[in-house]
Amino acid sequence: MPLPILATNNWYDFRDLSNFSRLILENLDKILPHGIVYVVAVLLGFVASFLIFVLPSQLIVGVYGERKLIGRIQSRYGPNRVGPFGLLQPIADAVKLMQKESLMPLRGDVIVMNIAPLIFVAPCVLLFAVIPFGPRMIIGNIPSALIYFIAVSGLPVLAAFMAGWGSDNKYSLFGAMRIVAMSISYEVPLVLALLGVVLFTGTLSLQGMVFWQRDLNIWIAFAQPLSFAIYFIAVGAELNRTPTDIAEAESEIVAGYLTEYSGMKWGLFYGMDIGYALAASAFAATVFLGGWSFFGLDKWVPPWLIIVTKTQLFYMIFIWTRGTLPRLRVDQLMAFAWKFMLPIAIANLFVLATERMMWVRAFDADLKFVWVFVPINLLFTAGVVFAWARFLGYRPENTPRKARLVNQAGGFIPLGGAKGETRP
């Protein structure tokens, strides 16, 4: 598929920043030894995608914005001391972490504990190599970008287990084991959901998926709503974010695999947690929400600005769920993955494969007929979720319709009982 050329190829055309990078690389190629410019191209892409986009997003949206929004949800102010409106609080926190002493358990494995944060950071940088920020703004436009993203995103699990095992702390080891269990459990429905996207688009390239959605003026989230929902829930569990942050459940295992970490080593884990959430948001914006395209608006608005906006808005959903939903128990989380999400993911893939076969055979692969499947899949999503939940025993008619007091819910009753009630 040929790449569309934007209005001009001028380096000052900010709709396509690849023109600017091309000018730099062409001039450097004239003065540098042969082949060095390819290394410079990778470094330039790293600076543009990670240092200019990811790190500022971590500080502004991931740290300040998240704490501010969570504070508002919980009826408090959030950061409001350092700098105007508390804007400098993330910088103050980073300076504090750099100054703190990095402690080491007496019987901990020094090498493993020191290497784990580095291994945790590296994959986050690699993930953004295949995220297309525009028609020509992509570091690695490889044909199997989807498989690359899934493979690289599994590496932080190894780093987290190294951190828990090397800490010589039973709570750290419990947290690390939980991360491995969650990753195995939720990776299966996640991959099944993404297979449905591959069936419809016919490509493993993330850039190809964006072109497919742009050419049809449709988002895959509309054509495959159940795949989109499965992705959001599964990736939230793999990112270890509330309400699925059982690997760091303070009420159960202190801080999980991070219990023995302090200083900047802990800061690397915390910062990259936000980095991976941004990568998952950018991936969702690319695969399910049209990427850098927006129903023709990308002809006038810079494509990189469109996907950055979609990424930040998707990340806001993570913040919203964190501030409103309670943490699940480990048994609830595992049961939800294997008993609920896996069966409906298999059913969803079966339906999508049937639709793809009908699409090719009956409609002669006419792309416009993909709109026929939108209402069908919406009804299927609602039906299969409701039917399988009923099969597993969920009865919405038994759910309380208003908030109950603790003594009405069968919770803890203080000594002496509640007002007008005696303790047995």
C-alpha positions as a Markdown table, in Angstrom:
| # | Residue | x | y | z |
|---|---|---|---|---|
| 1 | Met | 0.0 | 0.0 | 0.0 |
| 2 | Pro | 1.6 | 3.3 | -1.0 |
| 3 | Leu | 2.2 | 5.9 | 1.6 |
| 4 | Pro | 0.1 | 9.0 | 1.2 |
| 5 | Ile | 2.2 | 12.2 | 0.7 |
| 6 | Leu | 1.0 | 15.2 | 2.8 |
| 7 | Ala | 0.6 | 18.6 | 1.3 |
| 8 | Thr | 4.3 | 19.4 | 1.0 |
| 9 | Asn | 7.7 | 17.8 | 1.6 |
| 10 | Asn | 9.0 | 21.0 | 3.3 |
| 11 | Trp | 10.9 | 20.5 | 6.5 |
| 12 | Tyr | 8.8 | 23.2 | 8.2 |
| 13 | Asp | 5.5 | 21.4 | 7.5 |
| 14 | Phe | 4.7 | 20.4 | 11.0 |
| 15 | Arg | 1.9 | 18.0 | 9.8 |
| 16 | Asp | 4.7 | 15.5 | 8.9 |
| 17 | Leu | 7.7 | 15.7 | 11.1 |
| 18 | Ser | 9.5 | 13.0 | 9.0 |
| 19 | Asn | 10.3 | 15.8 | 6.5 |
| 20 | Phe | 12.4 | 17.5 | 9.2 |
| 21 | Ser | 14.2 | 14.3 | 10.2 |
| 22 | Arg | 14.8 | 13.4 | 6.6 |
| 23 | Leu | 16.5 | 16.8 | 6.1 |
| 24 | Ile | 18.8 | 16.2 | 9.1 |
| 25 | Leu | 19.7 | 12.6 | 8.0 |
| 26 | Glu | 20.4 | 13.6 | 4.4 |
| 27 | Asn | 22.8 | 16.3 | 5.5 |
| 28 | Leu | 24.5 | 14.1 | 8.0 |
| 29 | Asp | 24.9 | 11.3 | 5.4 |
| 30 | Lys | 27.1 | 13.7 | 3.4 |
| 31 | Ile | 29.6 | 14.3 | 6.2 |
| 32 | Leu | 29.5 | 11.0 | 8.3 |
| 33 | Pro | 31.1 | 7.7 | 7.4 |
| 34 | His | 28.9 | 5.3 | 5.4 |
| 35 | Gly | 26.3 | 3.5 | 7.6 |
| 36 | Ile | 26.5 | 5.8 | 10.6 |
| 37 | Val | 23.4 | 7.7 | 9.5 |
| 38 | Tyr | 21.3 | 4.5 | 10.2 |
| 39 | Val | 22.4 | 4.6 | 13.9 |
| 40 | Val | 21.6 | 8.3 | 14.0 |
| 41 | Ala | 18.2 | 7.6 | 12.6 |
| 42 | Val | 17.4 | 5.2 | 15.4 |
| 43 | Leu | 18.7 | 7.7 | 18.0 |
| 44 | Leu | 16.7 | 10.5 | 16.4 |
| 45 | Gly | 13.5 | 8.3 | 16.6 |
| 46 | Phe | 14.2 | 7.5 | 20.2 |
| 47 | Val | 14.6 | 11.2 | 21.1 |
| 48 | Ala | 11.4 | 12.1 | 19.2 |
| 49 | Ser | 9.2 | 9.3 | 20.5 |
| 50 | Phe | 10.5 | 8.6 | 24.0 |
| 51 | Leu | 12.2 | 11.7 | 25.3 |
| 52 | Ile | 9.9 | 14.2 | 23.7 |
| 53 | Phe | 6.6 | 12.3 | 24.1 |
| 54 | Val | 6.8 | 9.6 | 26.7 |
| 55 | Leu | 8.8 | 11.2 | 29.5 |
| 56 | Pro | 6.9 | 14.5 | 29.5 |
| 57 | Ser | 3.6 | 12.5 | 29.3 |
| 58 | Gln | 4.8 | 10.5 | 32.3 |
| 59 | Leu | 5.4 | 13.7 | 34.4 |
| 60 | Ile | 2.5 | 15.8 | 33.3 |
| 61 | Val | -0.3 | 13.2 | 32.7 |
| 62 | Gly | 1.0 | 10.1 | 34.4 |
| 63 | Val | 2.1 | 11.7 | 37.7 |
| 64 | Tyr | 0.6 | 15.1 | 38.0 |
| 65 | Gly | -2.6 | 14.6 | 36.1 |
| 66 | Glu | -3.3 | 11.2 | 37.6 |
| 67 | Arg | -2.8 | 12.4 | 41.1 |
| 68 | Lys | -4.8 | 15.5 | 40.5 |
| 69 | Leu | -7.7 | 13.6 | 39.0 |
| 70 | Ile | -7.7 | 10.8 | 41.6 |
| 71 | Gly | -7.7 | 13.6 | 44.2 |
| 72 | Arg | -10.8 | 15.2 | 42.7 |
| 73 | Ile | -12.5 | 11.8 | 42.5 |
| 74 | Gln | -11.7 | 11.3 | 46.2 |
| 75 | Ser | -12.8 | 14.8 | 47.2 |
| 76 | Arg | -9.4 | 16.2 | 47.9 |
| 77 | Tyr | -7.1 | 18.7 | 46.2 |
| 78 | Gly | -4.1 | 16.6 | 45.1 |
| 79 | Pro | -0.7 | 18.2 | 44.5 |
| 80 | Asn | -1.1 | 21.9 | 45.2 |
| 81 | Arg | 2.1 | 23.1 | 47.0 |
| 82 | Val | 5.2 | 22.9 | 44.8 |
| 83 | Gly | 4.9 | 25.4 | 41.9 |
| 84 | Pro | 1.8 | 27.0 | 40.5 |
| 85 | Phe | -1.2 | 24.6 | 40.9 |
| 86 | Gly | 1.3 | 22.0 | 42.1 |
| 87 | Leu | 2.8 | 21.6 | 38.6 |
| 88 | Leu | 6.4 | 21.2 | 39.9 |
| 89 | Gln | 5.4 | 18.4 | 42.3 |
| 90 | Pro | 6.6 | 15.6 | 39.9 |
| 91 | Ile | 10.0 | 17.2 | 39.6 |
| 92 | Ala | 10.3 | 17.6 | 43.3 |
| 93 | Asp | 9.4 | 13.9 | 43.8 |
| 94 | Ala | 12.0 | 12.9 | 41.2 |
| 95 | Val | 14.7 | 15.0 | 42.9 |
| 96 | Lys | 13.7 | 13.4 | 46.3 |
| 97 | Leu | 14.0 | 9.9 | 44.9 |
| 98 | Met | 17.5 | 10.6 | 43.4 |
| 99 | Gln | 18.7 | 11.8 | 46.8 |
| 100 | Lys | 17.3 | 8.8 | 48.8 |
| 101 | Glu | 19.5 | 6.0 | 49.8 |
| 102 | Ser | 19.1 | 2.8 | 47.9 |
| 103 | Leu | 18.9 | 0.0 | 50.5 |
| 104 | Met | 19.8 | -3.6 | 50.0 |
| 105 | Pro | 18.5 | -6.6 | 52.0 |
| 106 | Leu | 21.3 | -8.4 | 53.9 |
| 107 | Arg | 20.6 | -11.7 | 52.2 |
| 108 | Gly | 19.3 | -10.3 | 48.9 |
| 109 | Asp | 20.9 | -11.1 | 45.5 |
| 110 | Val | 22.8 | -7.9 | 44.7 |
| 111 | Ile | 23.2 | -8.6 | 41.0 |
| 112 | Val | 19.7 | -9.6 | 40.3 |
| 113 | Met | 18.2 | -6.8 | 42.3 |
| 114 | Asn | 20.3 | -4.2 | 40.5 |
| 115 | Ile | 19.7 | -5.6 | 37.0 |
| 116 | Ala | 15.9 | -6.0 | 37.4 |
| 117 | Pro | 15.1 | -2.2 | 37.1 |
| 118 | Leu | 17.2 | -2.0 | 34.0 |
| 119 | Ile | 15.5 | -4.9 | 32.3 |
| 120 | Phe | 12.2 | -3.4 | 33.3 |
| 121 | Val | 13.0 | -0.1 | 31.6 |
| 122 | Ala | 14.4 | -1.4 | 28.3 |
| 123 | Pro | 11.3 | -3.0 | 26.8 |
| 124 | Cys | 9.3 | 0.2 | 27.3 |
| 125 | Val | 11.7 | 2.0 | 25.0 |
| 126 | Leu | 11.4 | -0.8 | 22.4 |
| 127 | Leu | 7.6 | -0.8 | 22.3 |
| 128 | Phe | 7.4 | 2.7 | 20.8 |
| 129 | Ala | 9.6 | 1.7 | 17.9 |
| 130 | Val | 6.6 | 0.2 | 16.0 |
| 131 | Ile | 3.9 | 2.7 | 17.0 |
| 132 | Pro | 3.1 | 4.8 | 13.9 |
| 133 | Phe | 2.7 | 8.5 | 14.7 |
| 134 | Gly | 2.0 | 9.4 | 11.1 |
| 135 | Pro | 2.0 | 8.0 | 7.6 |
| 136 | Arg | 5.8 | 8.2 | 7.6 |
| 137 | Met | 6.5 | 8.8 | 11.3 |
| 138 | Ile | 7.5 | 5.3 | 12.5 |
| 139 | Ile | 10.9 | 4.0 | 13.6 |
| 140 | Gly | 10.4 | 0.3 | 12.6 |
| 141 | Asn | 7.6 | -0.4 | 10.1 |
| 142 | Ile | 8.0 | -4.1 | 10.2 |
| 143 | Pro | 5.3 | -6.5 | 8.7 |
| 144 | Ser | 4.9 | -8.4 | 12.0 |
| 145 | Ala | 4.7 | -5.4 | 14.3 |
| 146 | Leu | 1.8 | -6.9 | 16.3 |
| 147 | Ile | 3.8 | -10.0 | 17.2 |
| 148 | Tyr | 6.8 | -7.8 | 18.1 |
| 149 | Phe | 4.7 | -5.7 | 20.4 |
| 150 | Ile | 3.2 | -8.7 | 22.2 |
| 151 | Ala | 6.6 | -10.4 | 22.6 |
| 152 | Val | 8.4 | -7.3 | 23.9 |
| 153 | Ser | 5.5 | -6.4 | 26.3 |
| 154 | Gly | 6.0 | -9.8 | 28.0 |
| 155 | Leu | 9.6 | -9.0 | 29.0 |
| 156 | Pro | 8.7 | -6.8 | 32.1 |
| 157 | Val | 7.2 | -9.9 | 33.7 |
| 158 | Leu | 10.6 | -11.4 | 33.8 |
| 159 | Ala | 12.1 | -8.3 | 35.4 |
| 160 | Ala | 9.4 | -8.2 | 38.0 |
| 161 | Phe | 10.0 | -11.8 | 39.0 |
| 162 | Met | 13.7 | -11.1 | 39.2 |
| 163 | Ala | 13.0 | -8.2 | 41.5 |
| 164 | Gly | 10.7 | -10.3 | 43.8 |
| 165 | Trp | 13.0 | -13.4 | 43.8 |
| 166 | Gly | 16.2 | -11.4 | 44.4 |
| 167 | Ser | 14.8 | -9.4 | 47.3 |
| 168 | Asp | 14.8 | -12.4 | 49.7 |
| 169 | Asn | 11.4 | -11.4 | 51.0 |
| 170 | Lys | 8.4 | -13.6 | 51.1 |
| 171 | Tyr | 6.0 | -10.8 | 50.3 |
| 172 | Ser | 8.1 | -9.7 | 47.3 |
| 173 | Leu | 8.1 | -13.3 | 46.1 |
| 174 | Phe | 4.3 | -13.6 | 46.5 |
| 175 | Gly | 3.9 | -10.4 | 44.5 |
| 176 | Ala | 6.2 | -11.6 | 41.7 |
| 177 | Met | 4.4 | -14.9 | 41.6 |
| 178 | Arg | 1.1 | -13.1 | 41.3 |
| 179 | Ile | 2.4 | -11.0 | 38.3 |
| 180 | Val | 3.4 | -14.2 | 36.5 |
| 181 | Ala | 0.0 | -15.8 | 37.2 |
| 182 | Met | -1.8 | -12.7 | 36.0 |
| 183 | Ser | 0.3 | -12.5 | 32.8 |
| 184 | Ile | -0.3 | -16.1 | 31.9 |
| 185 | Ser | -4.0 | -15.8 | 32.6 |
| 186 | Tyr | -4.8 | -12.6 | 30.8 |
| 187 | Glu | -2.3 | -13.0 | 27.9 |
| 188 | Val | -4.5 | -15.8 | 26.4 |
| 189 | Pro | -7.8 | -13.8 | 26.0 |
| 190 | Leu | -5.7 | -10.7 | 25.0 |
| 191 | Val | -4.1 | -12.5 | 22.1 |
| 192 | Leu | -7.4 | -14.1 | 21.0 |
| 193 | Ala | -9.0 | -10.6 | 20.9 |
| 194 | Leu | -6.1 | -9.3 | 18.8 |
| 195 | Leu | -6.5 | -12.3 | 16.4 |
| 196 | Gly | -9.9 | -11.0 | 15.6 |
| 197 | Val | -8.4 | -7.7 | 14.5 |
| 198 | Val | -5.9 | -9.6 | 12.3 |
| 199 | Leu | -8.8 | -11.5 | 10.7 |
| 200 | Phe | -10.6 | -8.4 | 9.6 |
| 201 | Thr | -7.6 | -6.3 | 8.5 |
| 202 | Gly | -5.6 | -9.1 | 7.0 |
| 203 | Thr | -2.3 | -7.8 | 8.3 |
| 204 | Leu | 0.0 | -7.9 | 11.3 |
| 205 | Ser | 1.4 | -4.5 | 10.6 |
| 206 | Leu | 0.2 | -1.7 | 12.9 |
| 207 | Gln | 0.6 | 0.8 | 10.1 |
| 208 | Gly | -1.4 | -1.4 | 7.8 |
| 209 | Met | -4.2 | -1.6 | 10.4 |
| 210 | Val | -4.3 | 2.2 | 10.6 |
| 211 | Phe | -4.6 | 2.4 | 6.7 |
| 212 | Trp | -7.3 | -0.2 | 6.8 |
| 213 | Gln | -9.4 | 1.9 | 9.2 |
| 214 | Arg | -8.7 | 5.1 | 7.4 |
| 215 | Asp | -9.7 | 3.7 | 4.0 |
| 216 | Leu | -13.0 | 2.4 | 5.4 |
| 217 | Asn | -13.7 | 5.4 | 7.7 |
| 218 | Ile | -14.3 | 3.0 | 10.6 |
| 219 | Trp | -12.7 | 2.2 | 13.9 |
| 220 | Ile | -12.2 | -1.5 | 14.7 |
| 221 | Ala | -13.5 | -0.7 | 18.2 |
| 222 | Phe | -17.0 | -0.3 | 16.5 |
| 223 | Ala | -16.6 | -3.3 | 14.3 |
| 224 | Gln | -15.3 | -5.5 | 17.2 |
| 225 | Pro | -16.6 | -4.0 | 20.5 |
| 226 | Leu | -16.0 | -7.3 | 22.4 |
| 227 | Ser | -12.4 | -7.5 | 21.3 |
| 228 | Phe | -11.9 | -3.9 | 22.4 |
| 229 | Ala | -13.4 | -4.6 | 25.8 |
| 230 | Ile | -11.3 | -7.7 | 26.3 |
| 231 | Tyr | -8.2 | -5.8 | 25.4 |
| 232 | Phe | -8.9 | -3.1 | 27.9 |
| 233 | Ile | -9.6 | -5.5 | 30.8 |
| 234 | Ala | -6.7 | -7.8 | 30.0 |
| 235 | Val | -4.1 | -5.1 | 29.5 |
| 236 | Gly | -5.2 | -3.4 | 32.7 |
| 237 | Ala | -4.5 | -6.7 | 34.5 |
| 238 | Glu | -1.1 | -7.1 | 32.8 |
| 239 | Leu | -0.2 | -3.5 | 33.7 |
| 240 | Asn | -1.0 | -4.3 | 37.3 |
| 241 | Arg | -3.3 | -1.3 | 37.6 |
| 242 | Thr | -6.3 | -0.8 | 39.9 |
| 243 | Pro | -8.6 | -2.7 | 40.3 |
| 244 | Thr | -6.3 | -5.5 | 39.3 |
| 245 | Asp | -3.2 | -4.4 | 41.2 |
| 246 | Ile | -3.1 | -7.5 | 43.4 |
| 247 | Ala | 0.7 | -7.8 | 43.0 |
| 248 | Glu | 1.1 | -4.6 | 45.0 |
| 249 | Ala | -1.8 | -5.0 | 47.4 |
| 250 | Glu | -0.7 | -3.1 | 50.5 |
| 251 | Ser | -3.4 | -4.7 | 52.6 |
| 252 | Glu | -2.1 | -8.1 | 51.8 |
| 253 | Ile | 1.6 | -8.2 | 50.8 |
| 254 | Val | 2.9 | -4.7 | 51.8 |
| 255 | Ala | 4.1 | -3.5 | 48.3 |
| 256 | Gly | 4.6 | -6.8 | 46.5 |
| 257 | Tyr | 7.7 | -7.2 | 44.4 |
| 258 | Leu | 8.8 | -3.6 | 45.2 |
| 259 | Thr | 8.8 | -4.1 | 49.0 |
| 260 | Glu | 12.6 | -4.0 | 49.4 |
| 261 | Tyr | 13.3 | -1.3 | 46.7 |
| 262 | Ser | 13.9 | 2.3 | 47.6 |
| 263 | Gly | 15.3 | 5.4 | 46.0 |
| 264 | Met | 15.7 | 5.7 | 42.2 |
| 265 | Lys | 15.5 | 1.9 | 41.7 |
| 266 | Trp | 11.9 | 2.1 | 43.0 |
| 267 | Gly | 11.5 | 5.2 | 40.9 |
| 268 | Leu | 12.4 | 3.4 | 37.7 |
| 269 | Phe | 9.7 | 0.7 | 38.4 |
| 270 | Tyr | 7.1 | 3.4 | 39.2 |
| 271 | Gly | 8.0 | 5.6 | 36.1 |
| 272 | Met | 8.0 | 2.7 | 33.7 |
| 273 | Asp | 4.7 | 1.5 | 35.0 |
| 274 | Ile | 3.3 | 4.7 | 33.6 |
| 275 | Gly | 5.4 | 4.3 | 30.5 |
| 276 | Tyr | 3.9 | 0.8 | 29.8 |
| 277 | Ala | 0.4 | 2.2 | 30.4 |
| 278 | Leu | 1.1 | 4.9 | 27.8 |
| 279 | Ala | 2.5 | 2.3 | 25.4 |
| 280 | Ala | -0.7 | 0.2 | 25.9 |
| 281 | Ser | -2.8 | 3.3 | 25.3 |
| 282 | Ala | -0.9 | 4.2 | 22.1 |
| 283 | Phe | -1.3 | 0.5 | 20.9 |
| 284 | Ala | -5.0 | 0.7 | 21.6 |
| 285 | Ala | -5.3 | 4.0 | 19.8 |
| 286 | Thr | -3.5 | 2.5 | 16.8 |
| 287 | Val | -5.3 | -0.9 | 16.6 |
| 288 | Phe | -8.8 | 0.0 | 17.8 |
| 289 | Leu | -9.2 | 3.8 | 17.4 |
| 290 | Gly | -7.8 | 4.5 | 14.0 |
| 291 | Gly | -4.3 | 5.6 | 15.0 |
| 292 | Trp | -3.2 | 8.9 | 13.5 |
| 293 | Ser | -6.3 | 9.1 | 11.2 |
| 294 | Phe | -9.6 | 10.7 | 12.2 |
| 295 | Phe | -12.2 | 10.5 | 9.5 |
| 296 | Gly | -10.4 | 12.9 | 7.1 |
| 297 | Leu | -9.4 | 15.4 | 9.8 |
| 298 | Asp | -5.8 | 14.3 | 9.5 |
| 299 | Lys | -5.6 | 16.2 | 6.2 |
| 300 | Trp | -5.6 | 19.5 | 8.1 |
| 301 | Val | -4.5 | 18.5 | 11.7 |
| 302 | Pro | -1.1 | 16.9 | 12.3 |
| 303 | Pro | -1.5 | 13.1 | 12.4 |
| 304 | Trp | 1.0 | 12.9 | 15.3 |
| 305 | Leu | -1.2 | 15.3 | 17.3 |
| 306 | Ile | -4.3 | 13.1 | 16.7 |
| 307 | Ile | -2.7 | 9.9 | 18.0 |
| 308 | Val | -1.1 | 11.7 | 21.0 |
| 309 | Thr | -4.6 | 13.0 | 21.9 |
| 310 | Lys | -6.2 | 9.6 | 21.5 |
| 311 | Thr | -3.4 | 8.0 | 23.6 |
| 312 | Gln | -3.9 | 10.5 | 26.5 |
| 313 | Leu | -7.7 | 10.1 | 26.4 |
| 314 | Phe | -7.4 | 6.3 | 26.6 |
| 315 | Tyr | -5.0 | 6.7 | 29.5 |
| 316 | Met | -7.6 | 8.8 | 31.2 |
| 317 | Ile | -9.9 | 5.7 | 31.2 |
| 318 | Phe | -7.2 | 3.9 | 33.2 |
| 319 | Ile | -7.2 | 6.8 | 35.7 |
| 320 | Trp | -11.0 | 6.7 | 35.9 |
| 321 | Thr | -11.2 | 3.0 | 36.7 |
| 322 | Arg | -8.4 | 3.4 | 39.3 |
| 323 | Gly | -10.3 | 6.1 | 41.1 |
| 324 | Thr | -13.7 | 4.4 | 41.1 |
| 325 | Leu | -13.4 | 0.6 | 41.2 |
| 326 | Pro | -12.2 | -1.4 | 44.3 |
| 327 | Arg | -9.4 | -3.9 | 44.2 |
| 328 | Leu | -10.3 | -7.5 | 43.3 |
| 329 | Arg | -9.1 | -10.5 | 45.3 |
| 330 | Val | -6.5 | -12.8 | 43.6 |
| 331 | Asp | -9.0 | -15.6 | 43.4 |
| 332 | Gln | -11.6 | -13.3 | 41.8 |
| 333 | Leu | -9.1 | -12.1 | 39.3 |
| 334 | Met | -8.0 | -15.6 | 38.2 |
| 335 | Ala | -11.5 | -16.9 | 38.1 |
| 336 | Phe | -12.6 | -13.9 | 35.9 |
| 337 | Ala | -9.8 | -14.6 | 33.4 |
| 338 | Trp | -10.3 | -18.4 | 33.0 |
| 339 | Lys | -14.1 | -18.8 | 33.6 |
| 340 | Phe | -15.4 | -15.6 | 32.0 |
| 341 | Met | -13.0 | -13.8 | 29.6 |
| 342 | Leu | -11.4 | -16.9 | 28.0 |
| 343 | Pro | -14.7 | -18.6 | 26.9 |
| 344 | Ile | -16.2 | -15.3 | 25.5 |
| 345 | Ala | -12.9 | -14.5 | 23.8 |
| 346 | Ile | -13.0 | -17.9 | 22.0 |
| 347 | Ala | -16.7 | -17.4 | 21.1 |
| 348 | Asn | -15.8 | -13.9 | 19.8 |
| 349 | Leu | -13.0 | -15.3 | 17.6 |
| 350 | Phe | -15.3 | -18.0 | 16.3 |
| 351 | Val | -18.0 | -15.4 | 15.3 |
| 352 | Leu | -15.4 | -13.1 | 13.7 |
| 353 | Ala | -13.9 | -15.9 | 11.7 |
| 354 | Thr | -17.4 | -16.8 | 10.5 |
| 355 | Glu | -18.0 | -13.2 | 9.5 |
| 356 | Arg | -14.7 | -13.0 | 7.7 |
| 357 | Met | -15.6 | -16.2 | 5.7 |
| 358 | Met | -19.0 | -14.8 | 4.8 |
| 359 | Trp | -17.4 | -11.5 | 3.9 |
| 360 | Val | -15.0 | -13.1 | 1.5 |
| 361 | Arg | -17.4 | -15.7 | 0.0 |
| 362 | Ala | -20.8 | -13.9 | -0.1 |
| 363 | Phe | -19.7 | -10.3 | -0.5 |
| 364 | Asp | -16.6 | -11.0 | -2.6 |
| 365 | Ala | -14.3 | -9.2 | -0.1 |
| 366 | Asp | -16.1 | -5.9 | -0.7 |
| 367 | Leu | -14.8 | -3.7 | 2.2 |
| 368 | Lys | -17.9 | -1.6 | 2.5 |
| 369 | Phe | -19.8 | -4.6 | 3.9 |
| 370 | Val | -17.8 | -4.4 | 7.1 |
| 371 | Trp | -20.5 | -1.9 | 8.3 |
| 372 | Val | -23.0 | -4.8 | 8.2 |
| 373 | Phe | -21.2 | -6.5 | 11.0 |
| 374 | Val | -21.2 | -3.4 | 13.4 |
| 375 | Pro | -24.8 | -3.9 | 14.7 |
| 376 | Ile | -24.4 | -7.6 | 14.6 |
| 377 | Asn | -21.3 | -7.6 | 16.8 |
| 378 | Leu | -22.8 | -5.0 | 19.2 |
| 379 | Leu | -25.8 | -7.3 | 19.8 |
| 380 | Phe | -23.5 | -10.3 | 20.1 |
| 381 | Thr | -21.4 | -8.6 | 22.7 |
| 382 | Ala | -24.3 | -7.6 | 24.8 |
| 383 | Gly | -25.9 | -11.1 | 24.4 |
| 384 | Val | -22.8 | -13.2 | 25.1 |
| 385 | Val | -21.7 | -11.2 | 28.1 |
| 386 | Phe | -25.2 | -11.3 | 29.7 |
| 387 | Ala | -25.8 | -15.0 | 28.9 |
| 388 | Trp | -22.4 | -16.2 | 30.1 |
| 389 | Ala | -22.7 | -14.2 | 33.3 |
| 390 | Arg | -26.1 | -15.7 | 33.9 |
| 391 | Phe | -24.7 | -19.2 | 33.3 |
| 392 | Leu | -22.0 | -18.5 | 35.9 |
| 393 | Gly | -24.6 | -17.5 | 38.5 |
| 394 | Tyr | -24.8 | -13.7 | 38.2 |
| 395 | Arg | -28.3 | -12.4 | 39.0 |
| 396 | Pro | -28.7 | -8.6 | 38.5 |
| 397 | Glu | -32.1 | -8.7 | 40.2 |
| 398 | Asn | -30.4 | -9.7 | 43.4 |
| 399 | Thr | -28.0 | -6.8 | 43.3 |
| 400 | Pro | -28.7 | -4.0 | 45.8 |
| 401 | Arg | -30.0 | -0.8 | 44.1 |
| 402 | Lys | -28.7 | 1.5 | 46.7 |
| 403 | Ala | -25.7 | 1.8 | 49.1 |
| 404 | Arg | -26.0 | -0.2 | 52.3 |
| 405 | Leu | -24.6 | 0.5 | 55.7 |
| 406 | Val | -21.9 | -1.8 | 57.0 |
| 407 | Asn | -24.2 | -3.6 | 59.5 |
| 408 | Gln | -26.7 | -4.1 | 56.6 |
| 409 | Ala | -24.1 | -5.6 | 54.4 |
| 410 | Gly | -23.0 | -8.1 | 57.0 |
| 411 | Gly | -19.7 | -6.4 | 57.6 |
| 412 | Phe | -17.8 | -5.7 | 60.8 |
| 413 | Ile | -19.9 | -4.6 | 63.8 |
| 414 | Pro | -18.0 | -2.7 | 66.4 |
| 415 | Leu | -18.1 | -3.7 | 70.1 |
| 416 | Gly | -21.4 | -2.7 | 71.6 |
| 417 | Gly | -23.1 | -3.1 | 68.3 |
| 418 | Ala | -24.6 | -0.4 | 66.1 |
| 419 | Lys | -27.2 | 2.0 | 67.2 |
| 420 | Gly | -30.2 | 0.0 | 68.5 |
| 421 | Glu | -28.4 | -3.3 | 67.9 |
| 422 | Thr | -26.7 | -5.7 | 70.3 |
| 423 | Arg | -23.6 | -7.7 | 69.4 |
| 424 | Pro | -24.1 | -11.4 | 69.7 |
